[in-house]
Amino acid sequence: VIAQALLQNDLTPTEAAMRIGFLAQQFKPKARQEKSIKIFQSLAMDTSHIPILDAWKALSKNEKTEYEKQRLSIENSHSEAIQTAASTLANSF
């Protein structure tokens, strides 16, 4: 469901990565899902320094803008792999 939402542009790649990474810790993925999940976990790790929830709300406008630039750059560097992984996961159930 999360991968499908990403493919429909309902979530950012980073948000999808955080959610998929968390869920992957809660269950044992099937062998065909492991590679895709690792790609999302990599993106989640690369963006883990970006504040979320209340910490995000507490940032200044300039800080938010800087973090957004960083997030977009990181997502761009993972974009092809993330799209492929999302398609694989969306079609694996």
N, C-alpha and C positions, 0 to 999 in steps of 0.2 A: 504494500500500500504506500509506503514512504517512497520507494523508488518510483512508483507510478506518479505520485504527486510531484516529484522532482522533474520527471519527464514532461509533465503538463505545466511546468513552471509555477507550481503552487508553493514550492519551497525553494530556498536558495540551496546550492550544493553544500554549503557549510552546515546549514540546519539539518539537511538530510543526513549528512555524514555524522553529526553528533547523535542523532536519533538512531541511526542504523548501528553505529558503534556501540551505543548503550545496549540496544536490544541484542546485539551479537554476544554480549557478555552474559545474557540471561538464558541462552540456549545453545545447543551444539548445532552449528550450521551443517547443511549437507555438503558433501565434497564439492559439488559443482557451484556452490555459493561462496566457498571460502575465499577464492581469489578476489571476487567482487567485493566482499566484505572488507578484505584487507585494504583495498583501494580507498574505501570510505573511511576506514580507521586511519589511514595515512593522512587524508585531508583533515580529519578531525584533530589529529595530533598537530599538524602544521598550523592550525588555526586556534589551538587551545589557549594561546596567550591573549586572545581577544575576549574582553569582558562580556558577560551575558546577564540577562535579567536585571536585577536591581543595580548591579555594578555598572551595567551599560547605561542605565537611566541616570546614574550619578556623574557620568562623563560630561565634559563641556562639548559644545558644538564642534570645536576644532579637533578635540580628541576623537570624537565619533567619526568625523570626516577622515582623519588619518587612519583609523582602524578600518573604515570602509574601503579605503584605497588598498590597504594591505590585504584585506579579505578578498577583494576582487582580483588582485594580482595572484594570490595563492590559488584561488579557484580557477583562474585562467590557465595556470600552469598544470592543473589537474583535469582540465575540462574534457578532453577526449577520453581519458581513462574513466572518468566519472560517468559520462554518458553511456559508455559501453557497459560499465558495471551496473548502472541503473537498469538498462535494458535487460541484462542477464538476470538480475534479481526479479524484476517485474514479471519476467516470463518463466521463472523457476518454480512457481507455486501453482 
